[in-house]
Amino acid sequence: MTNPPGLMISAPASGTGKTTVMLGLLRALRDDGLVVQPYKSGPDYIDPAFHLAAAGRPSFNFDTWAMDADLLGGISGQQDGADICVAEGSMGLFDGVATRGQSGFGSSAETALAMGWPVVLVIDVSGQAQSAAATALGFRMYNPDLPFAGVILNRVASPRHERLTRVGMEQAGITVLGSLPRRGDLKLPERHLGLIQAVEHPDLEAAIAGYAEFLRENVDLEAIRAAAKAGQAAPVHPLPLPPAQRIALARDAAFSFTYPHLLTGWRAAGAEILPFSPLADQAPDPTADLVWLPGGYPELHAGTLASAATFKAGLRKHAKTKPVHGECGGYMALGEILIDKEGARHEMAGLLGLVTSYEKRKFNLGYRRAVLERAMPGFDTGTALRGHEFHYSSIIEQPDAALAAVFDADGNPVTQTGSHKGNVTGTFFHLITGEAT
């Protein structure tokens, strides 16, 4: 398979506006008649839903820490039929973990190198002018092997500010691909886990159309298209196999975070995905072989979930004879009690003895490597899994047996080991893949 040309949209740091640039670019290229394949570098599970809305094509994560070459090849295979690939980086361009994983440190620069994609650096030039060129030059020179397309200047205060900044870039030999005037209405709404979910945006289509128009007015789209390059085509491998044939998948505003490559792989292998909504008090399909509760925001909907009698009864009935698995928010919903930010206690499904609290918040973030001490759907005892954890809720009680020995990216033990009881398993990390054997 011949790879289409691609680009990596990155930045020196988080908060520079690269997501709004990414969404505007995806939509502008799509409006020009191109088939655009979006990607996200790193473990973010919110941005791909925004990418789908902008490009009209599912977005996938590339993760050079968690994924081996076979899985990266399988995800690369999703480019089929695309005219151009556009990836959004995570954090700063070179930010990753301290310890090498299966493939690398997990930075956006690694993804760009692996795919042969030049980097477009979005730089927030607020409070500086010619000095921004020193930042751009440093990023271009930090790894000379990394192809560098140029910069987009963001949050430019005035024509004079733009002129001075461009002078610095010209002196440094940096190509300026666009200059975006400062506009307060271009910021996406956020909450405690970053951006709100795409399904919750009050008018996402209008927002994305506005971003596209803004980019078209201020960015050289032809130059960006010309800068895109295709790397050497990698062998295409299958995506992960499904953990069951018929999978009842919770899917609503409380349960929405599942990595797209997993669902695509499950469907490609013939599994049937049976969505249901706990918030609408829907029970999982009684013919399902497995119930899977993804992560999301159950802490924001605890009262509704506590009163969802049909959902909880159906879940309990299923768990008597067949497996149930929850990750992060899904794990919390399988427990006895969820305590919300006001300290109110809400009864969850009670399939695990877990008690979690969003009132007593603690930031938990990072890659996870877990060695299973008990089988879970799709994986045998002793299997090593790779995943990512991102939540603020704390465990108050966890009386059940540990599901796995869990470690961070540097090999340090993690206290959130997951748990199991009967046919029910749960983890606080989001599954990315099982390690190759």
C-alpha positions, 0 to 999 in steps of 0.5 A, a space after each residue: 500500500 502506498 502511503 498518502 502524504 502527511 503532516 504532524 501539527 505540534 507545538 512547544 507546549 500544551 495550550 498553544 491552540 494546536 487543537 483549534 488549528 487542527 480542527 480548522 485545517 481538517 475541515 478546510 482540506 475536506 471542504 477543498 475536496 480532499 479525503 483527510 485521514 486524522 490521527 492523534 499522537 499519544 494516548 488522548 481519547 477526547 481529541 479523536 472524536 473532534 477529529 471525526 466531526 471535522 474530517 468526517 473520517 474516524 481518527 486513530 491514535 499512534 503511540 510509540 510507547 504503548 504500541 509495537 511495530 505490528 500495531 502501528 502498522 495496523 493503524 497505518 493501514 487505516 489511511 487507505 483511500 486518503 489523500 492526506 494524513 494530518 496528525 495532532 501531537 500531544 503536549 510539546 513536540 518532544 515531550 514523552 516519558 523517561 523510560 523507553 517502552 516497546 518502541 520509544 518514549 511516546 513523543 509526537 516527534 517519534 510519531 512524525 519520524 516513524 511516519 516520515 511526516 514533517 512538523 508544523 509547529 504552532 507557536 503562541 507568540 503572545 508577549 514576544 516578537 522576534 524572540 519567537 524565532 529562537 523557540 522555533 529554531 531550537 525546535 527545528 535544530 533539537 533533532 536534525 533528522 526530524 523533517 520541519 515544515 515551518 510554523 503557524 504564528 498564533 495569537 498575533 496581537 496586531 499587524 506590527 506584531 506580525 511583521 516583527 515576528 516574521 522578521 525574526 523567523 526570516 532571519 532564522 530561516 524558518 518558513 511561516 505558513 500562517 499568522 492567526 490574529 488573537 481571537 478569544 472565541 476560538 478557545 474550546 470549552 474545557 473541564 477537569 479532564 481537558 476538553 469537553 467531549 465532542 458530543 457535549 459541545 453546544 454547537 460543534 459544527 458551527 465552531 469547526 466551520 468557523 475555525 476552517 474559515 479562520 484558517 483559510 483567511 490566515 494560513 497558506 493552505 497550498 503551502 501546507 499541502 505542499 509540505 506534506 510528505 509520505 514516509 516509507 510504507 510499512 507492512 499492514 498488520 491486523 488490529 487487535 482481536 475482539 474479546 468476545 463475539 457479541 459485545 454490549 458497549 456502554 455509549 453515552 456522555 458518561 461512558 465514551 472513552 474507548 480507543 478507536 483502533 480497538 473498536 475498529 479491530 473488533 469489528 474487522 474481526 467480525 465482532 458485533 458491537 451492541 451499544 446501549 446507554 446507561 444514562 437512558 436506563 437501558 440494559 445491555 443486550 441480554 444476548 451479548 457475550 460480554 458487557 464492556 463499560 468504557 471510561 468517561 464522566 460517571 462522576 458528573 452523572 452519578 445521580 442519574 446512574 444511581 437511579 437507572 434501575 433497568 440498567 443496573 438490574 440488566 448488568 447484574 443479571 448478565 454478571 451472574 453467568 457472563 463477563 463484565 469489564 469496566 475501565 476507569 469510569 466504567 470501573 467506578 460504575 461497577 463499584 458499590 458507591 461513587 461519591 460526587 464532588 459535593 460529598 453525596 454518596 450514590 449507589 452504583 451497580 455493586 458488582 465490585 466492592 469499590 468505593 470511589 470519591 470525586 470529592 477527594 480528588 487526586 490527579 492520576 495520569 500516565 502510561 500503565 503496564 499491567 501484568 494480569 494476576 487473573 484473566 480478563 476478557 480477551 487476555 489470559 492470566 500472566 498477559 502484560 497489557 499496555 494502557 493509560 490512566 487519566 482521572 481525578 477520582 480516588 479509591 476510598 475502599 477496594 476490598 476485592 482481589 487485585 486484577 493485576 500488578 500495575 506499573 508506570 512507564 518507568 517501572 514503578 508500582 502503581 496502587 490502582 491495581 484494578 480488581 475482580 470478583 466473580 465474572 466482573 473485572 475492572 481497571 482504572 487504566 484504559 486498555 491500548 493493547 496487549 504486549 506481543 509474545 
